[in-house]
Amino acid sequence: MSPLLPSAHTSLVHVLEHRATQTPDRLAFRFLPDGTGDHPIDWTYRELADRAGAVAAHLNERGLTQGHVVLALDPGLDYVAGLFGIMQAGCTAVPCFPPFGRRATARFLSVLDDCNPRAVLTDPRFAPQVDHFHQQLTPTTEHPQWIFPEPDFYQPPGNGPVPSRVVEPALIQYSSGSTGDPKGIVLTHENLLSNCRVLDTHMGYEEDRVGCSWLPPYHDMGLMGTIMLALHGGWPLVMLSPIHFVQDPYRWLKAITDHKVTISVGPNFAFDLCA
């Protein structure tokens, strides 16, 4: 893997640009939509950059060139494109669980109240609930734009790519909220790059490294310890949904074998389930 150019040391958005230019056809992410290897979806660095650029263009068309954008999509490649597209547009990404179920909805609304986002990027299935969500927000929270991406949302715009205009902060990372209201930590682009560099140093170099993760992409380990780290390091990441893992932990082990994975991580309970 070629070393990063000086321009790629500004942000992970610039790292993606570097990968898409230097190794456009190299596999970046593989998603297993049913938890098995029967129907994998592969994106190269070029394809990821194009889709992230499409997200940035759609946000810009809506006047979103700064401010907080809550990212509440299901785990998958669209989530990855949304993450980097939000940052490319000049906005601050706020990863959050989709509002599915009572506990997740309470956490979701708490995040909206706390960060007062300009927009929410989430699945179209939540469109009928928008008015209900608004009724539960505190009166001082402005109602955000709701963006429900259809398939063409990720298609590159016909008028060319959107220039990257990354601004600070890069990300607001919220705690799980399991013992109280979620608390947000403000992270800069340099924070994210520094974290990747430290992890790279401790992991060491490995030729033909392949990662695998079923971890939720809303928290540190699943977001920074797999998705961002894989992009920064230039090695492919095989992803499956945490729901598919919990349903059958063997799927994780089989994915590691089938895709010749060399590195994967998980919390203690995951290894207990596998055993």
Residue pairs with C-beta under 8 A, 6 or more apart in sequence:
1 23
1 233
1 234
1 235
2 22
2 23
4 15
4 18
5 18
5 22
7 14
7 17
7 18
8 14
8 15
8 17
8 18
9 193
10 166
10 189
11 87
11 164
11 166
11 170
11 189
11 192
11 193
12 84
12 87
12 170
12 189
12 192
12 193
12 196
12 228
12 231
12 232
13 52
13 84
13 87
13 88
13 164
13 166
13 189
14 164
14 166
15 193
15 231
15 232
16 45
16 48
16 49
16 52
16 84
16 231
17 49
17 164
19 26
19 28
19 45
19 49
19 231
19 234
20 45
20 46
20 48
20 49
20 50
23 45
23 234
24 44
24 45
24 46
25 44
25 45
25 46
26 44
26 45
26 234
26 236
27 42
27 43
27 44
27 236
28 43
28 44
28 45
28 47
28 48
28 230
28 231
28 236
28 237
29 42
29 43
29 48
29 77
29 80
29 230
29 236
29 237
29 238
29 239
30 40
30 41
30 42
30 43
30 236
30 237
30 238
30 239
30 259
31 40
31 41
31 43
31 76
31 77
31 238
31 239
31 240
32 39
32 40
32 238
32 239
32 240
32 244
32 251
32 255
33 39
33 41
33 76
33 241
34 244
35 240
35 241
35 244
35 245
35 247
35 248
35 251
36 251
36 254
37 254
37 255
37 258
37 259
41 77
43 51
43 77
43 80
48 77
48 80
48 81
48 84
50 156
50 161
51 77
51 78
51 81
51 85
51 154
51 155
51 156
52 80
52 81
52 82
52 83
52 84
52 85
52 88
53 85
53 88
53 156
53 157
53 161
53 162
54 81
54 85
54 153
54 154
54 155
54 156
54 157
55 81
55 82
55 84
55 85
55 86
55 88
55 89
55 121
55 149
55 153
55 154
56 85
56 86
56 88
56 89
56 162
56 164
57 156
57 157
57 161
57 162
58 85
58 147
58 149
58 153
58 157
59 65
59 69
59 85
59 86
59 89
59 91
59 119
59 147
60 89
60 162
62 119
62 145
62 147
64 89
64 91
64 118
64 119
64 145
65 89
65 90
65 91
65 165
66 90
66 91
66 167
67 91
67 92
67 117
67 118
67 119
68 91
68 92
68 94
68 115
68 116
68 117
68 118
68 172
69 86
69 89
69 91
69 92
69 93
69 94
69 117
69 118
69 119
69 120
69 121
70 94
70 96
70 111
70 112
70 115
70 117
70 119
70 120
70 121
70 122
70 144
71 79
71 82
71 83
71 86
71 93
71 94
71 95
71 96
71 121
72 96
72 97
72 98
72 99
72 108
72 120
72 121
72 122
72 123
73 79
73 82
73 98
73 121
73 122
73 123
73 149
74 98
74 123
74 241
75 216
75 217
75 239
75 241
75 242
76 239
76 241
77 239
78 149
78 154
79 217
80 217
80 227
81 154
82 121
82 149
83 93
83 95
83 217
83 223
83 227
86 92
86 93
86 121
87 93
87 166
87 170
87 171
87 189
88 162
88 164
88 165
88 166
89 162
89 165
90 165
90 166
90 167
91 118
91 119
91 167
92 167
92 169
92 170
92 171
92 172
93 170
93 171
93 172
94 111
94 115
94 117
94 171
94 172
94 174
94 184
95 171
95 173
95 174
95 217
95 218
95 219
95 223
96 107
96 108
96 111
96 174
96 218
97 104
97 107
97 108
97 216
97 218
98 104
98 108
98 122
98 123
98 126
99 105
99 108
99 109
99 122
99 126
99 129
99 133
105 133
106 177
107 176
107 177
107 182
108 133
109 133
109 136
109 137
110 177
110 181
110 182
111 174
111 182
111 184
112 120
112 133
112 137
112 141
112 144
113 137
113 138
113 141
114 174
114 181
114 182
114 184
115 172
115 184
116 141
116 142
117 144
118 144
118 145
119 144
119 145
119 146
119 147
120 144
120 145
120 146
120 147
121 147
121 149
122 146
122 147
122 148
123 148
124 148
124 149
124 150
126 133
126 148
127 146
127 148
130 146
134 143
137 143
166 189
168 188
168 189
169 186
169 187
169 188
169 189
170 187
170 188
170 189
170 191
170 192
171 186
171 187
171 192
172 184
172 185
172 186
172 187
173 184
173 185
173 187
173 219
173 220
173 223
174 182
174 183
174 184
174 185
174 218
175 182
175 183
175 184
175 185
176 182
176 219
192 224
192 228
193 232
195 224
195 228
196 224
196 228
196 229
196 232
196 233
197 232
199 225
199 229
200 229
200 232
200 233
203 263
206 262
206 263
208 235
208 262
209 233
209 235
209 262
209 263
210 235
210 236
210 237
210 238
210 259
210 260
210 261
210 262
210 263
211 226
211 229
211 230
211 235
211 236
211 237
211 238
211 261
211 262
211 263
211 264
212 237
212 238
212 239
212 240
212 252
212 255
212 256
212 259
212 261
212 263
212 264
213 222
213 226
213 227
213 237
213 238
213 239
213 240
213 264
213 265
214 239
214 240
214 241
214 242
214 244
214 245
214 251
214 252
214 266
215 221
215 222
215 225
215 226
215 242
215 265
215 266
216 222
216 242
217 223
217 226
217 227
221 265
221 267
225 265
226 237
226 239
226 265
227 237
230 236
230 237
238 255
238 259
238 261
240 251
240 252
240 255
244 251
245 251
245 252
245 270
246 273
249 270
249 273
249 274
250 274
252 264
252 266
252 270
252 274
253 274
255 261
256 264
